[in-house]
Amino acid sequence: MSKQYLQTHTLPAAHPTDIFSLAVTPSQLLSASGSSSIKIHSTKGQVIHADTAEDEHPYPLVQTLDKVHPLGCHHICTSVDGTTAASAGFSGELKVWSYGEESSEWTLKGEILPDQKTAGEHWALALSPEGRYLASTIHAGRINVYDTAALASPSARKITTYETKPSFGLSVDVSANGEMTASGHHNGAVHLFNNSTKRLAHSLSGLIKPVRSVKFSPANRYLAAAGDARIIALYDTRSGEQVATFTGHASWIMSVDWNWSGEYLLSGGYDGKVKIWSVERRECVATQTESEKCLWAVKWLPKAASARNETFVTGGAGRTLAFYREASGT
């Protein structure tokens, strides 16, 4: 059975340049681009009526972190609890942000400046569920793990390094239970690490070409990996076995994300197409053609208790944030 998604809202020119990365909290959407600022939109005021495709309330801009990355920001991530965020800039700096419940604003918690002798020190980012630990890939293939509570101390903030074969780490994720870290690399390798033992648990095969996105399912049972091979590989995190392959994208897959229940995968392609996949049926159940411009990032929004249908958002070379919700009755 197919599903249908309707575009309910767009924010044209949300950024002056390509939108490279999206992150969500229980109440906000954070977006990063080739410009120097990070923008935060509220998602908590949405009231969706079954008899209309329009939102009663749009997604208002509630804060702009202005001029925080001089050459632009390529990755941003948030902790599951929504209290911590991290961003990485093209000039190599990594910044950690803290959300204030009373002020309802993000403030800089600390930053890690790049080693001037080593380009690409910080690339893809992922935070542990409570925001205490931050994983960052680097050009040489390693994954550095930092303690966000010790950013003021250069000797204490890097607590471990996961060694991989020397291939650029394009993507990284930390499981929702904090037990595993996964990385995807330019040479097609996918690595799965045990965060308790600090050891490699599995080296996963099946993609060969650059892996631009890795994402754990909410219950940590599966890992989805996708990139230039134009497929989504689904791995069992316990055995390391590839249990499914989703095919249908005609171009590079730039981003994948799981919905809250783990029933559906969302993927965005270089050709501007978005696909929704049923994990149980192992098939594509919906395709949206947003434009011919690259979609760098796609993200499900957290499902509100009062919402009947799910919503996702896309960002890319069109510089627009586009919001879609599942049509009633599908």
C-alpha positions, 0 to 999 in steps of 0.5 A: 500500500502506497502513502501520500505526503502533501507539502504543507509549508515552505520557507523560501530563501531560508538561508542565502546559500545551500542548506547542508544539514538539519537537526531537530529537538522535541520543539525546534528545527535547526538548520545550517548552510554555507552562510555563517549563521545557524537558524532555529525554527519552532515546531511546537505550535503546529495544529493540523486540521484533518480537513485542510492541508494548511498549518494553522501556525507556520514554523516561526524563526525563533533564533539566529546564531549569527556569524558563528561559522565564518566560512559556513557550516556543513554539519549540525546535530542535536542530542535526543533530549534536545539540550545540546547541539554541535556544529562544524564549520568549513574553516575547521572549527567545532562548536557546542551549544547549550539550550536554556529552558528558562531563556528558550535560547541556544548559547555557546557552551564551548568550541574546539579549534582545528589543528592548523597543521591538519585540514578536515579535523572535524567533519560529520558529527553525532551526539550521545543521547544526553549530549555528554559525548560528541563523535566527530569524523576526520579526513584520515578516517578516525573518529574523535570522541569529546567530552562536552563537559570538559571543553575548557580543558584541551587535555581532557576533552578528547576522551577516545579515538576510534581507529579505522582504515584511512578513508575520509569519514563522511558520516557518523551516528550514535545509537539512541541508547548510547551503546554504539557508534557507526561511521560511513567512509569515502571508500564505501566502508561502514564501521560499527563500534561498541562504546563500552569496550571502545572496540570495533564490533563490525566492519560492514560491507555492501556499498563500495562507493562513498557512504554519505549517511548512516543512521541507527533505528530508534530501537537500535536494532538496525543501521541504515547506510546510503550514499553514492551507490544509490542504495540503502543498505540495512544492517542488523547491529547485533550480527553485523549482517546486511538484512535488506537493500532498498533500491530505487534512487537514480542518483546519490543518496545524501541523507537518511532518517528514521521516523519515531517508530522505526517503521519508515525510512526517509531518504533524500537524493542529489536529484531532488527526490525524496523517498519514504520506505517501509522497513517491514515491506522492504519497499518504497511507499512514496516518492516526492519530487521537490525540484531538480536541485540537490537535497543535502538533508532530510529529517522527520520532525518529532511526532507530537502527541496531538498530531495524527500524521507525521511530518518531515522537512527537507533542505538543500541547494534550493535554499528552501525549507519544505515541510511535508505531512502524511495525507489523512487516510493513507 
